[in-house]
Amino acid sequence: MFCTTDMVPQDHLLRIADKAINWNLIYGCVVDTHIPDHGRTSMDQVMLIKLPSIQYLYDIKSMWKNVKKSEANIAYRWFFVLK
């Protein structure tokens, strides 16, 4: 058994970004546009910000490539976990 937290180095860029950004502020920014009980359940709003953030930080040219890389990269997966 392993823990993703143990597999991502303490000085990794995504750890630094995660500590520098208060992700909970995003929920406050989207509260007027997100209706939780209307229609299908949406993807978490923080995740919708984190995915393009990785794309920008690592200069990934397409969202499709970003999603594919996120499936395999343990640091990306760690970054997506809501803390």
N, C-alpha and C positions, 0 to 999 in steps of 0.2 A: 504494500500500500504506500502511496506517495501523496504528498500535498503540493499543489501547484505553487503555493506561497514559498515553499522551500526551493523550488526549481528556478525561480526568477531572482537574479542577483539584486542585492540591495541598491546598487548604483545604476540599475537599468533605467533607461530613459522613461519607460512607462511608469515605473515606480515614482520617479521624480515628478512626472506630470500628475499622477494620481494624488500625490501629497500637496501639490501646488494649487489644485483646482478644487473648489467646494462644489461637488457635483449636485448636492441637494438644492443649490440655488436654481438649478434648471427646472425643478418641479414647480417652484414659485413663479417662474417666468411663463410656464405653459398652462397654468391652472385655468385660465380663461378660455383656452382653446381646446382643452382636452375634456371630453365628457366620458367618464369611465363606464357608464351603464347604457351607452347608446351605440348600437351596432356591434361589430366584432371587437374583441379585445385587441388593442394595438400593442406594438412593440414598446418596451419601456423607453421613456423619453430620454433618459440618460444614455441608454444604449444607442439611440439615434444620433447622439452627439459624439459618443466615443468612437463609433465606427468610422465616420469621416475624419476624426482627429488622427486616428492611426494612419489613414490614407494620406493625410497631409504630412505627418511627421516622418513617414518612411517613403514619401514620394512614389506612392503606388498610383498608377495612371488610371485604373478603372475600378469601379465599385465591385464588379464581378471578381477581379483578381484579389481585391482586398478581402472579400468574403472567403475565397478559397484559401488565402494565406492564413486567415483567422481560424480556419478549421484545423490547421496543423501547427501553428505557432503557440507554444505554451504560454509565452509572455502575453500575447494578445488575449488569449483566453482568460488569463489571470486578470488582465485589465478590465475585461467585460463583467466580471463578477461584481454584483452590487454589494457594497460593504456597509 
